[in-house]
Amino acid sequence: MTVLFAASTLLAAQLLTTQPTCMPALGAAEIRAGLEAVVARDPASAGALRAVARFLEDPRDRGRFVTASAEIDRARRRGGATPVLDYAQGLLYARGPDIVVGSDSGLVHRRTRDQTNAEIYARRHLLAAARSRAVIAEAAAAELRAQGFTADGFGADLTDGAQAEALVEQVLERFGQLDILVNNAGATRDTLFVRMKPEDWQYVLDINLQGVMHCTKAAVRHMLRRRSGRIINISSVVALTGNPGQTNYTAAKAAVIGFSRSLARELATRNITVNVVAPGYIQTDMTGQLSQELQEKYIAQIPMGRVGEPDDVAHAVAFLASDESKYITGHTLVVDGGLAMG
């Protein structure tokens, strides 16, 4: 599975490769035997099923993963049985490499979710990308490698459509497909509206909104051809509540929600879901710089009486990226400890 995590600031990404609960816990040899049995009944899917079986013999072989993915696409065009190919693709995704494009100052890490019901099958290939700063992206990739992943870092200004397009092309050229896009760009230049300079307004909209548009447009063309994909856009609780001194940021994050709902309607028939995660007050490097007095003021407004952790947001992203959310689209999942309730 290939996941593009496009970000410029914040958030810990936690996208886990787990065994789907509907999939029997079989070994590679048993699965291969089962796939071969299906070939006789569905010849149009034969090439795809055998390619998946070869991949399962060595799930770390990215070449086999790319080949199997391409064979599944070809089988669909040839009229292969949809349930058979969906199952084969599920086997491939459960054990294939992922790409996660991380952030300038964010931390991308892995934890095990529900160990009693989910088995970790394969480590993902992770990609960290920082806005215009390849050195920072490579530092994030190095941290991922220290946790046992394979990872690479890239620098790209996601407010530049050409650079966003080039980034996606790099991903496709190297890994063959793109399955999940997480748009997590974020920046603020806070001040009261009457004092806000036009350049501060534009800067915030460029990063928080234009970046989403550029990355999504680059990725969605590929997803449309494959008739499959997940797009997860990171907004903010202030898009729902408003916040003094953040008219630019609030406008951009509210626009992300409207954009996502409209795009969800456009893409739903192609098996591409588009959803939003709206975090509240989350403990990050940026919020950690606030004065103690201001932090206490914010916490007093949260019904749960505490700030959120990056993991709280990451779990929401992981859910919307998973098969468990396949019938959810156009939704905004608020992760705020109850703040938006008022």
C-alpha positions in Angstrom: 0.0 0.0 0.0 1.3 3.4 -0.9 0.4 6.3 1.4 1.4 9.9 0.7 1.4 12.0 3.9 1.8 15.6 2.6 2.5 18.0 5.4 4.4 21.1 6.4 3.9 21.2 10.2 2.4 19.3 13.2 1.0 15.8 13.7 2.4 12.4 14.4 1.3 9.9 11.7 0.4 6.4 12.8 -0.7 4.4 9.9 -0.4 0.7 10.7 -0.1 -2.3 8.5 -2.5 -4.8 10.1 -4.3 -7.9 9.1 -7.9 -7.0 8.2 -10.4 -8.6 10.7 -12.3 -10.2 7.8 -9.2 -12.0 6.5 -8.4 -15.5 7.7 -5.0 -15.9 9.4 -3.4 -18.1 6.7 0.2 -18.6 5.8 1.5 -17.6 2.4 1.5 -21.3 1.1 -2.1 -21.8 2.1 -3.2 -18.5 0.5 -1.3 -19.4 -2.7 -3.1 -22.8 -2.9 -6.4 -21.0 -2.4 -5.6 -18.5 -5.1 -4.6 -21.2 -7.6 -7.9 -22.9 -6.9 -9.8 -19.8 -7.9 -7.8 -19.4 -11.2 -9.6 -22.3 -12.8 -13.0 -20.6 -12.1 -11.8 -17.0 -13.1 -9.2 -17.2 -15.9 -9.3 -13.4 -16.4 -7.9 -13.0 -12.9 -5.2 -15.6 -13.3 -2.2 -13.3 -13.8 -3.2 -11.1 -10.9 -3.7 -14.0 -8.5 -0.4 -15.6 -9.3 1.4 -12.3 -9.0 -0.1 -11.7 -5.6 0.9 -15.3 -4.6 4.5 -14.6 -5.7 4.5 -11.4 -3.7 3.3 -13.2 -0.6 6.4 -15.4 -0.7 8.5 -12.3 -0.1 6.4 -9.3 1.1 9.5 -7.0 1.3 10.1 -7.3 -2.4 8.8 -4.0 -3.8 9.2 -5.1 -7.3 6.8 -8.0 -6.8 4.4 -5.6 -5.0 4.4 -3.2 -8.0 3.9 -6.1 -10.5 1.0 -7.6 -8.5 -0.7 -4.2 -8.3 -0.4 -3.7 -12.0 -1.7 -7.2 -12.7 -4.8 -6.6 -10.6 -5.5 -3.4 -12.5 -5.1 -5.3 -15.8 -7.4 -8.1 -14.6 -10.1 -5.5 -13.7 -10.0 -4.1 -17.2 -10.3 -7.6 -18.6 -13.4 -8.3 -16.7 -12.0 -10.4 -13.8 -14.5 -11.1 -11.0 -14.6 -8.1 -8.7 -14.9 -10.0 -5.4 -11.9 -12.2 -6.3 -9.8 -9.2 -7.2 -10.9 -7.2 -4.2 -9.8 -10.0 -2.0 -6.5 -10.3 -3.8 -6.0 -6.6 -3.5 -6.7 -6.9 0.2 -4.0 -9.5 0.6 -1.6 -7.2 -1.3 -2.4 -4.1 0.8 -2.3 -6.0 4.1 1.3 -7.0 3.4 2.7 -4.4 1.0 4.9 -1.3 1.5 3.4 2.0 2.5 4.7 5.5 1.8 4.1 8.2 4.3 5.2 11.7 3.6 5.8 13.5 6.9 6.3 17.0 8.0 8.8 19.7 8.8 8.5 19.5 12.6 6.2 16.5 13.0 7.0 13.1 14.4 6.1 10.0 12.3 6.1 6.9 14.4 4.6 3.4 14.7 2.7 1.8 17.5 0.8 -1.5 17.6 -3.0 -1.2 17.5 -5.1 -4.0 19.0 -2.4 -6.7 19.2 -4.9 -9.3 20.2 -7.0 -9.0 17.0 -4.5 -7.7 14.5 -1.2 -9.1 13.3 1.6 -6.9 12.0 2.5 -8.4 8.6 5.1 -6.2 7.0 7.0 -3.0 7.7 6.0 -0.1 5.5 8.1 2.0 3.2 7.8 5.5 4.5 8.6 8.8 2.8 9.1 12.0 4.7 8.6 15.3 2.8 9.2 18.7 4.2 8.2 22.0 2.6 11.3 23.2 0.8 13.6 21.6 3.4 15.0 18.3 2.3 17.4 18.2 5.3 14.5 18.3 7.8 12.6 15.7 5.8 15.6 13.4 5.8 15.9 13.8 9.5 12.3 12.6 9.9 13.1 9.7 7.6 16.2 8.9 9.7 14.0 8.7 12.8 11.6 6.3 11.0 14.5 4.1 10.0 15.7 4.0 13.6 12.3 2.5 14.4 12.7 -0.3 11.9 11.1 1.2 8.8 12.7 1.8 5.5 12.2 5.5 4.8 13.3 8.4 2.5 13.1 12.1 2.8 12.2 14.7 0.1 12.0 18.4 0.0 9.0 20.0 -1.8 7.0 23.2 -1.6 3.5 21.9 -1.7 2.1 25.4 -2.4 3.7 25.1 -5.8 1.6 22.9 -8.1 4.6 21.9 -10.2 6.5 20.6 -7.1 3.5 18.8 -5.8 3.0 17.1 -9.2 6.7 16.2 -9.3 6.5 14.7 -5.8 3.6 12.4 -6.7 5.3 11.4 -10.0 8.4 10.4 -8.0 6.2 8.3 -5.8 4.5 6.6 -8.7 7.7 6.0 -10.6 9.4 4.4 -7.7 6.5 2.5 -6.1 3.9 2.0 -8.9 0.8 3.3 -7.2 -0.6 5.7 -4.6 -3.4 4.5 -2.3 -3.7 7.1 0.5 -3.1 10.8 0.5 -3.0 12.7 3.9 -2.9 16.5 3.5 -1.5 17.9 6.7 -0.1 21.3 5.8 -0.5 23.9 8.5 0.8 27.3 9.3 -0.5 30.4 11.2 0.1 34.1 11.2 -2.2 35.3 13.9 -3.5 38.8 14.5 -6.8 40.6 14.7 -8.4 41.0 11.3 -8.2 44.8 11.4 -4.4 44.5 11.7 -3.9 41.7 9.3 -1.6 42.3 6.4 -2.7 41.0 2.9 0.5 39.0 2.7 -0.2 37.3 6.0 -3.7 36.4 4.8 -2.4 35.0 1.6 0.5 33.1 3.2 -1.9 31.2 5.5 -4.3 30.4 2.7 -1.5 29.2 0.4 -0.2 26.7 2.8 -3.4 25.5 4.4 -5.6 25.5 1.3 -3.6 25.8 -1.9 -1.3 23.0 -0.7 -4.3 20.7 -0.3 -5.6 21.5 -3.7 -2.2 20.9 -5.4 -1.4 17.6 -3.7 -5.0 16.3 -4.2 -5.1 17.2 -7.9 -1.8 15.5 -8.5 -2.8 12.3 -6.6 -6.4 12.0 -7.7 -5.7 11.5 -11.4 -3.9 8.2 -10.5 -6.6 7.2 -8.0 -9.3 7.7 -10.7 -7.4 5.4 -13.1 -7.2 2.8 -10.4 -10.8 3.4 -9.2 -9.6 3.3 -5.6 -8.1 5.6 -3.0 -8.3 7.4 0.3 -7.9 11.2 0.8 -7.7 12.5 4.3 -7.5 16.3 4.8 -6.4 17.8 8.2 -8.6 20.8 9.1 -9.0 22.3 12.6 -11.7 22.6 15.3 -11.6 26.4 14.7 -13.2 25.8 11.3 -16.3 24.9 13.3 -16.1 27.3 16.2 -14.1 30.3 15.0 -11.3 31.8 16.9 -10.4 35.5 17.5 -7.1 36.5 15.8 -7.3 33.6 13.3 -9.6 34.8 10.6 -7.1 33.7 7.9 -6.4 30.3 9.4 -10.1 29.7 10.2 -11.1 30.6 6.6 -8.6 28.2 5.1 -9.5 25.3 7.4 -13.2 25.8 6.9 -12.6 25.9 3.1 -10.8 22.5 3.5 -14.0 21.0 4.9 -16.2 22.4 2.1 -13.6 21.3 -0.5 -13.6 17.8 1.0 -17.4 17.4 1.0 -17.7 18.5 -2.6 -14.8 16.3 -3.8 -16.3 13.4 -1.9 -19.5 13.7 -3.9 -17.4 13.8 -7.2 -15.3 10.8 -6.4 -17.7 8.5 -4.5 -18.7 6.4 -7.5 -15.0 5.7 -8.2 -14.4 4.1 -4.8 -12.4 7.0 -3.6 -13.3 8.4 -0.2 -12.5 11.9 1.0 -12.7 12.8 4.7 -11.5 15.4 7.2 -9.9 15.2 10.6 -10.4 18.4 12.7 -8.1 18.4 15.7 -8.6 20.6 18.7 -5.9 21.7 21.1 -3.1 19.1 20.6 0.2 19.0 22.4 2.8 19.9 19.8 6.0 22.0 19.6 3.9 25.0 18.5 1.4 24.8 21.4 4.2 24.1 23.8 5.5 27.6 23.2 2.4 29.2 24.6 2.6 30.7 28.1 1.4 28.6 31.0 -1.4 31.0 31.6 -2.7 30.8 28.1 -2.4 27.0 28.1 -4.5 26.8 31.3 -7.1 29.1 29.7 -7.5 26.8 26.7 -7.6 23.7 28.8 -10.5 25.2 30.9 -12.6 25.3 27.7 -12.1 21.6 27.0 -14.8 19.3 28.6 -12.3 16.5 29.1 -10.0 18.9 31.0 -6.8 18.1 29.1 -5.0 18.7 25.9 -4.9 16.0 23.2 -1.9 14.0 22.2 -0.6 13.6 18.6 -1.5 9.9 18.9 -5.2 10.9 19.3 -5.1 12.6 15.8 -3.0 9.8 14.3 -5.5 7.1 15.4 -8.3 9.1 13.6 -6.2 9.3 10.4 -5.3 5.6 10.6 -9.0 4.7 10.9 -10.0 6.8 7.9 -7.1 5.3 5.9 -8.2 1.8 6.7 -10.7 -0.7 5.2 -12.8 -0.3 8.3 -13.8 3.2 7.0 -14.6 2.2 3.4 -18.3 3.3 3.7 -17.5 6.7 5.2 -16.9 9.7 2.9 -17.5 13.4 3.2 -17.3 13.2 7.0 -15.4 15.5 9.4 -14.1 13.6 12.4 -13.5 16.0 15.3 -10.7 15.1 17.7 -11.0 17.8 20.4 -12.0 16.4 23.8 -15.4 17.9 23.4 -14.3 21.5 22.7 -16.6 22.1 19.7 -19.7 21.2 21.8 -19.5 24.6 23.3 
